[in-house]
Amino acid sequence: DYGRTMASHRCAMVGDMLMGFRHFVDLDLEPAMALNQKVIDQGDPYHAMFARLLLGMCLAQKRDFAQAAAVLSEVIDYGGKERTEYLKTIANLFLGMALAAQGQLARGLSLAEKANQEFAAYQKIMFNSLAECILGAIYFQIYRGGGKKGLSFFLKNAAFICRNILTARQKAEQHLLQARHLAEQTGAHGFLGTPCLLLGQLYKLTGQQAQARECLEEAVRVFTHCNHQVHLQAAKNLLASLA
């Protein structure tokens, strides 16, 4: 509002991106995407690249992985040329998530793990928490299996799955516990609910009912506080399903 009131074009763009990030944290993805697309359409190359990063993050969360990979690859190319390494690191995290979801498990995890190490090294705790959650979600999916996967997926990932299947549950738990710890440490409630929900799912799957209940009750509290209705309902349904 200040940017528009004072006729400051760049302040208005920054305001739109900040509001877009707030919508992203609240899992309100359509308004977040619309605000960042608005910034991109205004043609300022520097601010547009920040907006592309946020748009790619939204697309990955929306599970539009092919489009997310295309957008995030632009950000990574720009980050390499313009020495904006922080943009490149965040983009690599979500590109890793998108590639893993598309069946490129080894490359996707490698990108996500490298980004996570960089966040930890530079004490970017909020993004460190987010990266730990994404890594935990990937390992959880490897452990759980399921979903529609063709022969090409298994042929492409056979060696990787054989190396990681026996430790996938433990790695999923470790990453998700660390994501939860970091989010609690910083008071970042917007990043706390998802690791609690995933831990609840993991513990339910492994028959650890008490731990599942504790995590899901925490997820319900956090999602209620943040008004994340879709995730709140999922947490409530899982909680109700416990013996």
N, C-alpha and C positions, 0 to 999 in steps of 0.2 A: 504493500500500500504506500509506503514512504517513497519508493522508487517511482510509482505512477504519479503521486501527488507532486513530487519535485521534478517530474519529467526527466528522471534519470533512467535511461534505457537499460544500462547495465545493472543498476540496482534492482530494477524490476525483474530482470532475468534471474539474478541471484535469488530474489524472493520466490520466484516461481519454482526454482530448483529446490530450495529449502522446503517449500510446501510439498513438493513432489517427494522428497526424501521422507518427510513426516508421514505422508500417505503410504509410502513403501513400508516403513516400520510398522504402521498400523495394518498392513496387509490389505490395504485399500488400493488395489493395483490399477484399476481403470483411471481414476483421477490422477494418480501418479504418472502414468504413461502419457496422459493428455497434456499435463503441465510440461513435461520434459520434451514432448514433441513440439509444443508451442515454442520453446526456447530454440530447439534445433531449426525450426522453420524461419527464425529471425536472422539466421545467416552469420552470426558472430562465431568464427571458427573455434576460438578458445573456449567460450562458454558452451558452445554446441557440443564440444567433446565431453565436458562434464555431464551434460544432459544425455548424451548417448550412453555414457556409462550407467547412469541411473535407469535409462530406458532398457538397456541390456539386462540389468539386475532384475527389473520388473518382469521382463519376458522370461527369464530363467525361472523366477518364482511362479510364473503363470504356466510353466511347463511347455512353452513354445520354444523348444530348445534349438531348433534349426535357425530361427530368426534371431534368437539371443546370441548364438555363436557368430552370426554374420555381423551383428552390431558391435559385439565386444571385440571382435578381431580388428575392426576399424580403430577402436580406442587403443588397443595394444600397439598397433602400427604407429599411431600418433604419439603414444607415450615413448616409444623408442626413439623417434625422430626429434621430439621436442624436450626430451629429458624430464618428462613428467612421470617419474617412476611410480609415484603413489597411485596415479590413475591406472597404470599398467598392472600393478600388483592386484588391485581390487578387481580389475577386469579379468585377470588370469584366474582368480578364485572362482568367479561365476562361469567363466569359459570352461574351467575344469569340471564344474558341476554339470554344465550342458553336455560336454563331451562324454562324461561317464554315463549320463542318462541316455545318450544315443548309442551306447555300446562300446565306446572307446575307454574302457576302464583304466588301463595302465596310464595312458596319457592324461586322462582327466584327473586321476588321483595325484599324479606327479605335479601337475599345475597347481592343484588345490593345496597340496602339502607344502610346496615351495612358497606359495603366498602366505600360508599360515606361519611358516618359519620367519618370514620377513615381518609380519605383523608382530610376532612375539619379540623379535630382535629389537624392533623400534618402539615397543610398548604401545602399539595401537590396540588397546585392550578391547574396544567395542568390536572392531573387525576381527581380532583374534578370536573372540567368542563366536562370532558368526562363522568364521572359517572352521573352528572346531565342530560346530553344529553340522555344517555341510559335510565334513569328513565323516562324522559319526553317522549321518544319514546314508552316505554312500556305502560304508561298511555294513550298516544294518541291512541295506537292500541286498548286499552280497550274501549275508548270512541267511536272510529270510528267503531269498529266491522268489519264485513266482513271477507273475506278469507274462506278457506275450513276448517270447524270445524265440527267434528262428534259429535254424542250424548255423547260419553265418555268424550269429552272436557268439555261440559256444565255440565255434572254430577259431574265431578271432581272439577270444578271451580265455581259451582253455588253459594255457600255461599260467596266466595270471590268477585264474580262479583256483587252480591246483595249489599255487603257492600261498594263497591267502584264505582259503575257505576255513581252515582249522582255527585261525586266529581272528576271523572276521567279527565274531560276537564280542570277544574281549576288546578289540580295537574300537568297535562301535561304542561300547560302554565307556571306555576310557575317554574318547573324544567328547561324548555327550556329557559326561560328568564334568570335564574341564570347561566345556561351553557353559554349563550351568553355573559353575563356580565363578567364572569370569564375569558373567552377566550379573550375578549377585554382588560381586565385588564392586562393580561400577554403578549398581542400581539401575541398570538398563533393562527395565521390565519388558520393553518391546522385543528384546532378544532372549528373554528367559523362558517364555512359555513353550517354545518349540522343542528345546532339548528336554524339558520335563515331559512333554507329550511323547516324544520318541523313546525316552527311557521307560515310560510307562508301557508303551507297546512292546519294547524289547523284554522287559521283565515279565510281562504277561505271557509272551511267547515262550519264555524259558521256565515258566511255572513259579516265578518268584512273586507270589501274590501280594505280600506285605509291601515289598519295595515298589511294585507296580501301583498299588493304592496310594502310597505316599507321594509318588511322582505325579500321578494323575490329579490328586487333590490339589497339589501345588499348581499344576497347569490350569486347573479350573479357576483358582484364585487369581492367577496372573491374567488369564484371558478375560475374566470378568472385569478386573481392574482396567485393562487396556481396551475393553469393549471389542474384542476380536470374536465376533459371533460365530463364524464358521468353525474356527478352531475350538472355540468354547464348546460347541455342540459335539464335536468329535471327541473331546476329552470327557465330556459328561457321558456319552454313549459307551466309551471304553470303561469308564469307572463303573457304570451300571452293569456291565457284562462280567465283572470280576466275581468270582465265587465268594 
